Amino acid sequence: MKKNERLMLDFTAEGDSLAWTLDKIKNRLPIMLLRCEAEDVARSIDQRDIDAALPKIVAWAETKTHNRG
């Protein structure tokens, strides 16, 4: 069974949640997918694709955080 486990982020220990999230996407996405039993997706990921997509993800995420207020 695939899982959707949520873990709370401690701002004091980890700092800004957006920076933390982007770091995990860049450096730990395949292992996180394995943890939630999405092996097929995890094994199909090429790190070069993550690296190429990350600037667009950052730009999109920054528009979301700036448009909150």
Biopython code that builds the backbone (N, CA, C, O; Angstrom):
import numpy as np
from Bio.PDB.StructureBuilder import StructureBuilder

atoms = [
    (1, "MET", "N", (0.842, -1.172, 0.000)),
    (1, "MET", "CA", (0.000, 0.000, 0.000)),
    (1, "MET", "C", (0.895, 1.245, 0.000)),
    (1, "MET", "O", (1.820, 1.350, 0.805)),
    (2, "LYS", "N", (0.617, 2.163, -0.887)),
    (2, "LYS", "CA", (1.369, 3.418, -0.937)),
    (2, "LYS", "C", (0.968, 4.282, 0.253)),
    (2, "LYS", "O", (-0.178, 4.252, 0.702)),
    (3, "LYS", "N", (1.929, 5.050, 0.756)),
    (3, "LYS", "CA", (1.705, 5.849, 1.956)),
    (3, "LYS", "C", (1.783, 7.331, 1.643)),
    (3, "LYS", "O", (2.474, 7.750, 0.714)),
    (4, "ASN", "N", (1.081, 8.101, 2.416)),
    (4, "ASN", "CA", (1.183, 9.553, 2.365)),
    (4, "ASN", "C", (1.433, 10.021, 3.793)),
    (4, "ASN", "O", (0.561, 10.603, 4.437)),
    (5, "GLU", "N", (2.643, 9.754, 4.271)),
    (5, "GLU", "CA", (3.002, 10.074, 5.646)),
    (5, "GLU", "C", (3.465, 11.518, 5.727)),
    (5, "GLU", "O", (4.283, 11.962, 4.921)),
    (6, "ARG", "N", (2.943, 12.244, 6.695)),
    (6, "ARG", "CA", (3.333, 13.646, 6.887)),
    (6, "ARG", "C", (4.187, 13.764, 8.130)),
    (6, "ARG", "O", (3.859, 13.215, 9.182)),
    (7, "LEU", "N", (5.285, 14.484, 7.997)),
    (7, "LEU", "CA", (6.177, 14.739, 9.119)),
    (7, "LEU", "C", (6.246, 16.241, 9.315)),
    (7, "LEU", "O", (6.377, 16.992, 8.349)),
    (8, "MET", "N", (6.160, 16.677, 10.548)),
    (8, "MET", "CA", (6.188, 18.109, 10.833)),
    (8, "MET", "C", (7.626, 18.624, 10.795)),
    (8, "MET", "O", (8.554, 17.924, 11.202)),
    (9, "LEU", "N", (7.802, 19.837, 10.311)),
    (9, "LEU", "CA", (9.114, 20.467, 10.204)),
    (9, "LEU", "C", (9.293, 21.445, 11.358)),
    (9, "LEU", "O", (8.445, 22.308, 11.587)),
    (10, "ASP", "N", (10.378, 21.309, 12.068)),
    (10, "ASP", "CA", (10.691, 22.194, 13.189)),
    (10, "ASP", "C", (11.497, 23.380, 12.663)),
    (10, "ASP", "O", (12.661, 23.222, 12.296)),
    (11, "PHE", "N", (10.887, 24.565, 12.623)),
    (11, "PHE", "CA", (11.552, 25.756, 12.092)),
    (11, "PHE", "C", (12.838, 26.061, 12.849)),
    (11, "PHE", "O", (13.829, 26.473, 12.247)),
    (12, "THR", "N", (12.827, 25.862, 14.162)),
    (12, "THR", "CA", (14.013, 26.151, 14.968)),
    (12, "THR", "C", (15.180, 25.261, 14.552)),
    (12, "THR", "O", (16.321, 25.720, 14.492)),
    (13, "ALA", "N", (14.903, 24.012, 14.270)),
    (13, "ALA", "CA", (15.961, 23.068, 13.904)),
    (13, "ALA", "C", (16.341, 23.152, 12.433)),
    (13, "ALA", "O", (17.514, 23.006, 12.090)),
    (14, "GLU", "N", (15.367, 23.385, 11.559)),
    (14, "GLU", "CA", (15.606, 23.293, 10.120)),
    (14, "GLU", "C", (15.573, 24.613, 9.369)),
    (14, "GLU", "O", (16.058, 24.675, 8.240)),
    (15, "GLY", "N", (15.025, 25.664, 9.946)),
    (15, "GLY", "CA", (14.979, 26.950, 9.262)),
    (15, "GLY", "C", (13.814, 27.051, 8.289)),
    (15, "GLY", "O", (12.785, 26.399, 8.462)),
    (16, "ASP", "N", (13.988, 27.864, 7.279)),
    (16, "ASP", "CA", (12.953, 28.162, 6.289)),
    (16, "ASP", "C", (12.454, 26.896, 5.594)),
    (16, "ASP", "O", (13.247, 26.116, 5.067)),
    (17, "SER", "N", (11.151, 26.700, 5.597)),
    (17, "SER", "CA", (10.588, 25.473, 5.024)),
    (17, "SER", "C", (10.739, 25.408, 3.507)),
    (17, "SER", "O", (10.900, 24.315, 2.963)),
    (18, "LEU", "N", (10.693, 26.531, 2.815)),
    (18, "LEU", "CA", (10.861, 26.500, 1.361)),
    (18, "LEU", "C", (12.280, 26.073, 0.998)),
    (18, "LEU", "O", (12.467, 25.218, 0.132)),
    (19, "ALA", "N", (13.261, 26.651, 1.641)),
    (19, "ALA", "CA", (14.651, 26.266, 1.370)),
    (19, "ALA", "C", (14.874, 24.791, 1.698)),
    (19, "ALA", "O", (15.559, 24.085, 0.958)),
    (20, "TRP", "N", (14.299, 24.332, 2.796)),
    (20, "TRP", "CA", (14.421, 22.929, 3.196)),
    (20, "TRP", "C", (13.806, 22.021, 2.136)),
    (20, "TRP", "O", (14.409, 21.027, 1.731)),
    (21, "THR", "N", (12.606, 22.371, 1.695)),
    (21, "THR", "CA", (11.901, 21.567, 0.704)),
    (21, "THR", "C", (12.667, 21.490, -0.607)),
    (21, "THR", "O", (12.823, 20.410, -1.177)),
    (22, "LEU", "N", (13.142, 22.627, -1.083)),
    (22, "LEU", "CA", (13.891, 22.642, -2.343)),
    (22, "LEU", "C", (15.172, 21.826, -2.235)),
    (22, "LEU", "O", (15.561, 21.148, -3.186)),
    (23, "ASP", "N", (15.826, 21.888, -1.083)),
    (23, "ASP", "CA", (17.026, 21.075, -0.868)),
    (23, "ASP", "C", (16.695, 19.591, -0.926)),
    (23, "ASP", "O", (17.443, 18.809, -1.514)),
    (24, "LYS", "N", (15.581, 19.199, -0.322)),
    (24, "LYS", "CA", (15.201, 17.784, -0.329)),
    (24, "LYS", "C", (14.807, 17.323, -1.730)),
    (24, "LYS", "O", (15.125, 16.198, -2.114)),
    (25, "ILE", "N", (14.125, 18.165, -2.498)),
    (25, "ILE", "CA", (13.802, 17.803, -3.881)),
    (25, "ILE", "C", (15.089, 17.592, -4.664)),
    (25, "ILE", "O", (15.211, 16.625, -5.416)),
    (26, "LYS", "N", (16.039, 18.487, -4.491)),
    (26, "LYS", "CA", (17.301, 18.401, -5.230)),
    (26, "LYS", "C", (18.134, 17.196, -4.811)),
    (26, "LYS", "O", (18.730, 16.527, -5.655)),
    (27, "ASN", "N", (18.179, 16.918, -3.521)),
    (27, "ASN", "CA", (19.143, 15.939, -3.022)),
    (27, "ASN", "C", (18.571, 14.608, -2.535)),
    (27, "ASN", "O", (19.321, 13.648, -2.354)),
    (28, "ARG", "N", (17.245, 14.534, -2.320)),
    (28, "ARG", "CA", (16.718, 13.317, -1.703)),
    (28, "ARG", "C", (15.416, 12.802, -2.322)),
    (28, "ARG", "O", (14.779, 11.913, -1.755)),
    (29, "LEU", "N", (15.017, 13.335, -3.454)),
    (29, "LEU", "CA", (13.731, 12.941, -4.033)),
    (29, "LEU", "C", (13.614, 11.429, -4.269)),
    (29, "LEU", "O", (12.613, 10.839, -3.863)),
    (30, "PRO", "N", (14.583, 10.787, -4.900)),
    (30, "PRO", "CA", (14.416, 9.341, -5.124)),
    (30, "PRO", "C", (14.249, 8.536, -3.829)),
    (30, "PRO", "O", (13.404, 7.642, -3.768)),
    (31, "ILE", "N", (15.033, 8.836, -2.808)),
    (31, "ILE", "CA", (14.926, 8.079, -1.554)),
    (31, "ILE", "C", (13.595, 8.352, -0.850)),
    (31, "ILE", "O", (13.048, 7.463, -0.197)),
    (32, "MET", "N", (13.074, 9.568, -0.975)),
    (32, "MET", "CA", (11.766, 9.864, -0.389)),
    (32, "MET", "C", (10.673, 9.094, -1.123)),
    (32, "MET", "O", (9.728, 8.611, -0.500)),
    (33, "LEU", "N", (10.798, 8.979, -2.434)),
    (33, "LEU", "CA", (9.819, 8.212, -3.202)),
    (33, "LEU", "C", (9.877, 6.731, -2.840)),
    (33, "LEU", "O", (8.844, 6.064, -2.778)),
    (34, "LEU", "N", (11.084, 6.218, -2.603)),
    (34, "LEU", "CA", (11.202, 4.825, -2.163)),
    (34, "LEU", "C", (10.515, 4.623, -0.816)),
    (34, "LEU", "O", (9.860, 3.605, -0.597)),
    (35, "ARG", "N", (10.664, 5.581, 0.074)),
    (35, "ARG", "CA", (10.035, 5.476, 1.401)),
    (35, "ARG", "C", (8.517, 5.388, 1.291)),
    (35, "ARG", "O", (7.880, 4.676, 2.067)),
    (36, "CYS", "N", (7.937, 6.103, 0.337)),
    (36, "CYS", "CA", (6.473, 6.065, 0.195)),
    (36, "CYS", "C", (6.035, 4.998, -0.808)),
    (36, "CYS", "O", (4.916, 5.018, -1.320)),
    (37, "GLU", "N", (6.952, 4.070, -1.069)),
    (37, "GLU", "CA", (6.677, 2.896, -1.896)),
    (37, "GLU", "C", (6.332, 3.229, -3.340)),
    (37, "GLU", "O", (5.515, 2.546, -3.957)),
    (38, "ALA", "N", (6.943, 4.265, -3.878)),
    (38, "ALA", "CA", (6.784, 4.616, -5.297)),
    (38, "ALA", "C", (8.067, 4.231, -6.036)),
    (38, "ALA", "O", (8.708, 5.062, -6.679)),
    (39, "GLU", "N", (8.423, 2.944, -5.928)),
    (39, "GLU", "CA", (9.684, 2.465, -6.480)),
    (39, "GLU", "C", (9.805, 2.717, -7.973)),
    (39, "GLU", "O", (10.865, 3.111, -8.458)),
    (40, "ASP", "N", (8.722, 2.490, -8.701)),
    (40, "ASP", "CA", (8.763, 2.668, -10.150)),
    (40, "ASP", "C", (9.116, 4.100, -10.533)),
    (40, "ASP", "O", (9.887, 4.323, -11.466)),
    (41, "VAL", "N", (8.564, 5.057, -9.827)),
    (41, "VAL", "CA", (8.862, 6.467, -10.092)),
    (41, "VAL", "C", (10.286, 6.789, -9.658)),
    (41, "VAL", "O", (11.025, 7.447, -10.390)),
    (42, "ALA", "N", (10.674, 6.330, -8.472)),
    (42, "ALA", "CA", (12.012, 6.618, -7.939)),
    (42, "ALA", "C", (13.105, 6.102, -8.869)),
    (42, "ALA", "O", (14.105, 6.783, -9.094)),
    (43, "ARG", "N", (12.920, 4.930, -9.396)),
    (43, "ARG", "CA", (13.951, 4.332, -10.248)),
    (43, "ARG", "C", (14.003, 4.955, -11.641)),
    (43, "ARG", "O", (14.992, 4.798, -12.356)),
    (44, "SER", "N", (12.956, 5.651, -12.020)),
    (44, "SER", "CA", (12.940, 6.273, -13.350)),
    (44, "SER", "C", (13.502, 7.693, -13.348)),
    (44, "SER", "O", (13.657, 8.296, -14.410)),
    (45, "ILE", "N", (13.807, 8.229, -12.175)),
    (45, "ILE", "CA", (14.280, 9.613, -12.073)),
    (45, "ILE", "C", (15.751, 9.714, -12.438)),
    (45, "ILE", "O", (16.578, 8.921, -11.988)),
    (46, "ASP", "N", (16.055, 10.691, -13.251)),
    (46, "ASP", "CA", (17.437, 11.012, -13.612)),
    (46, "ASP", "C", (17.786, 12.323, -12.906)),
    (46, "ASP", "O", (17.078, 13.319, -13.058)),
    (47, "GLN", "N", (18.864, 12.325, -12.144)),
    (47, "GLN", "CA", (19.258, 13.516, -11.390)),
    (47, "GLN", "C", (19.419, 14.728, -12.299)),
    (47, "GLN", "O", (19.163, 15.854, -11.874)),
    (48, "ARG", "N", (19.835, 14.515, -13.530)),
    (48, "ARG", "CA", (19.987, 15.641, -14.464)),
    (48, "ARG", "C", (18.641, 16.295, -14.753)),
    (48, "ARG", "O", (18.568, 17.507, -14.955)),
    (49, "ASP", "N", (17.584, 15.503, -14.772)),
    (49, "ASP", "CA", (16.243, 16.067, -14.971)),
    (49, "ASP", "C", (15.812, 16.909, -13.771)),
    (49, "ASP", "O", (15.200, 17.965, -13.934)),
    (50, "ILE", "N", (16.132, 16.439, -12.573)),
    (50, "ILE", "CA", (15.831, 17.222, -11.370)),
    (50, "ILE", "C", (16.591, 18.538, -11.419)),
    (50, "ILE", "O", (16.017, 19.604, -11.194)),
    (51, "ASP", "N", (17.888, 18.460, -11.715)),
    (51, "ASP", "CA", (18.719, 19.667, -11.776)),
    (51, "ASP", "C", (18.208, 20.650, -12.823)),
    (51, "ASP", "O", (18.241, 21.862, -12.607)),
    (52, "ALA", "N", (17.737, 20.134, -13.955)),
    (52, "ALA", "CA", (17.228, 21.007, -15.016)),
    (52, "ALA", "C", (15.895, 21.648, -14.630)),
    (52, "ALA", "O", (15.626, 22.791, -15.000)),
    (53, "ALA", "N", (15.069, 20.922, -13.894)),
    (53, "ALA", "CA", (13.743, 21.429, -13.523)),
    (53, "ALA", "C", (13.770, 22.347, -12.311)),
    (53, "ALA", "O", (12.869, 23.167, -12.137)),
    (54, "LEU", "N", (14.779, 22.221, -11.482)),
    (54, "LEU", "CA", (14.796, 22.949, -10.216)),
    (54, "LEU", "C", (14.668, 24.464, -10.354)),
    (54, "LEU", "O", (13.935, 25.062, -9.567)),
    (55, "PRO", "N", (15.334, 25.123, -11.304)),
    (55, "PRO", "CA", (15.141, 26.579, -11.419)),
    (55, "PRO", "C", (13.678, 26.971, -11.661)),
    (55, "PRO", "O", (13.220, 27.989, -11.142)),
    (56, "LYS", "N", (12.950, 26.183, -12.436)),
    (56, "LYS", "CA", (11.533, 26.469, -12.673)),
    (56, "LYS", "C", (10.717, 26.232, -11.405)),
    (56, "LYS", "O", (9.791, 26.986, -11.104)),
    (57, "ILE", "N", (11.062, 25.193, -10.674)),
    (57, "ILE", "CA", (10.369, 24.907, -9.416)),
    (57, "ILE", "C", (10.596, 26.035, -8.420)),
    (57, "ILE", "O", (9.660, 26.478, -7.754)),
    (58, "VAL", "N", (11.836, 26.500, -8.316)),
    (58, "VAL", "CA", (12.173, 27.604, -7.411)),
    (58, "VAL", "C", (11.393, 28.857, -7.794)),
    (58, "VAL", "O", (10.802, 29.508, -6.933)),
    (59, "ALA", "N", (11.389, 29.196, -9.076)),
    (59, "ALA", "CA", (10.679, 30.394, -9.533)),
    (59, "ALA", "C", (9.188, 30.291, -9.221)),
    (59, "ALA", "O", (8.584, 31.256, -8.753)),
    (60, "TRP", "N", (8.594, 29.131, -9.476)),
    (60, "TRP", "CA", (7.176, 28.931, -9.192)),
    (60, "TRP", "C", (6.913, 29.053, -7.693)),
    (60, "TRP", "O", (5.978, 29.740, -7.280)),
    (61, "ALA", "N", (7.732, 28.391, -6.877)),
    (61, "ALA", "CA", (7.537, 28.415, -5.425)),
    (61, "ALA", "C", (7.673, 29.826, -4.872)),
    (61, "ALA", "O", (6.924, 30.221, -3.978)),
    (62, "GLU", "N", (8.616, 30.579, -5.395)),
    (62, "GLU", "CA", (8.802, 31.949, -4.914)),
    (62, "GLU", "C", (7.613, 32.833, -5.255)),
    (62, "GLU", "O", (7.280, 33.723, -4.473)),
    (63, "THR", "N", (6.962, 32.619, -6.394)),
    (63, "THR", "CA", (5.763, 33.404, -6.705)),
    (63, "THR", "C", (4.645, 33.065, -5.729)),
    (63, "THR", "O", (3.853, 33.938, -5.372)),
    (64, "LYS", "N", (4.569, 31.829, -5.298)),
    (64, "LYS", "CA", (3.524, 31.419, -4.348)),
    (64, "LYS", "C", (3.757, 32.036, -2.976)),
    (64, "LYS", "O", (2.802, 32.447, -2.317)),
    (65, "THR", "N", (5.004, 32.109, -2.537)),
    (65, "THR", "CA", (5.272, 32.674, -1.216)),
    (65, "THR", "C", (5.144, 34.189, -1.224)),
    (65, "THR", "O", (4.760, 34.776, -0.212)),
    (66, "HIS", "N", (5.460, 34.839, -2.350)),
    (66, "HIS", "CA", (5.362, 36.298, -2.428)),
    (66, "HIS", "C", (3.921, 36.770, -2.600)),
    (66, "HIS", "O", (3.605, 37.914, -2.273)),
    (67, "ASN", "N", (3.048, 35.909, -3.108)),
    (67, "ASN", "CA", (1.659, 36.292, -3.351)),
    (67, "ASN", "C", (0.732, 35.955, -2.187)),
    (67, "ASN", "O", (-0.486, 36.060, -2.330)),
    (68, "ARG", "N", (1.263, 35.560, -1.063)),
    (68, "ARG", "CA", (0.427, 35.187, 0.085)),
    (68, "ARG", "C", (-0.252, 36.376, 0.743)),
    (68, "ARG", "O", (-1.395, 36.270, 1.186)),
    (69, "GLY", "N", (0.430, 37.492, 0.810)),
    (69, "GLY", "CA", (-0.102, 38.604, 1.584)),
    (69, "GLY", "C", (-0.789, 39.548, 0.737)),
    (69, "GLY", "O", (-1.304, 40.554, 1.224)),
]
sb = StructureBuilder()
sb.init_structure("model")
sb.init_model(0)
sb.init_chain("A")
sb.init_seg("    ")
for serial, (resi, resn, name, xyz) in enumerate(atoms, 1):
    if name == "N":
        sb.init_residue(resn, " ", resi, " ")
    sb.init_atom(name, np.array(xyz, "f"), 0.0, 1.0, " ", f" {name:<3s}", serial, name[0])
structure = sb.get_structure()
